[in-house]
Amino acid sequence: MNLYTIYLYTSHYIENINYDKSFSDEKNFGHPVYANIISQNDIDAYEQFYKAQTGVAIYKAFRTCTNGIKNYKEKEQEEKANSVKVWVLGQDVISGQVITTDMLTQQVVNKNYVPTNAIGNITVLDNYALEDKEGNEVITEYKNNVATLYLSKDNTKYELKQEDSTGSYYIEKNRDKEYVELNTVPVIAKVDMNKNTVITTEMVCKSNEKTTDDLRKVEYNVLTLPSQLQTGEYIDVRLALPSGQDYIVVSKKQVEIPQVSGVDVADTIWLKLTEDEIITMNNAIVDSARALGSVLKVTIYTEAGTQEAATPTYVPSKEVAELIRNNPNIVEKSKVTLINRYNSNASTRNDALNPAISTGEEGEENLKTKVQESVTNSKENRQKYLQSLGGTE
């Protein structure tokens, strides 16, 4: 029994007790109780009413559906017109961390919420990382979505062109070709950024770290490390004397902390250093061991992406300076810088560092102890590492 039948039964029986039941037929209504109350006319009227209401309902549903589709398409077209593709971070990064293209992912977002300098084309980031071998900047300019590269050199902007046959880059000077060798430098984050951050050109900068022929990864376990030092952070290594004097040995170096079984080694870090920096660090380690009460420590940059590297102030010994001068593995520019530092600050070495360094038995014994501790730590960490790989030493 449907609701309409119940309605007829109740309304006719209560409101119209004299209702004509002459057309009632048990066969038509399926039950003698209804047959005495509802007539065939009621059924015919109901069928007409149902058909009409069904038609209206179907029409309304159709209109609702078509209007919904129309509104959806209009909204979709509006969103498409206001959408742009941008590159966002696929992970969290810290200030000073190198950003590579595999760390980025492309997303479609509303252009009204996107900064005007957002990176929409990955080639912008690739070109931004370019410079020539002398360190001159490569600039990318866009016109009608076409990128043109320029080399900023000698206070002049030269268009960088590429030979079709060789792929070599060159600039034109006085109608002559001057070939240019381009290098890629690391692009780093200026500030801490979270995953899904839209990358803009203002959020990144070029790292000062260059990959030179004499660059090496060196392990150190004789430095006093901050308790919360993490891989990827930038540090200065400083020699602090018991007199309170404090000298910067090397500056703004990115730290990598080795791991054993997925856990950071507590007392060891890796640094990428050039030949002159390696020699200088070795000299500082010896001085620290001989200068009783001194500390060779690490300090962390708070915003490495925006902070300039500190100027090293540590002056190596005369013997080390001479070694650096004659070392063929050190690039000439680094030699000149370090020798000039020594010549300009020789008094610092003579008046402050040398008096603090013990050349007697106690100093020599302390140096031997420090060296032995370093060797022992290196062996133990190496053995732990091999064991984590399932091997033995």
Summary of the structure (lengths in Angstrom):
residues: 393
radius of gyration: 39.9
end to end distance: 88.0
largest distance: 133.8
contacts: 1052
relative contact order: 0.08
helix: 40%
strand: 26%
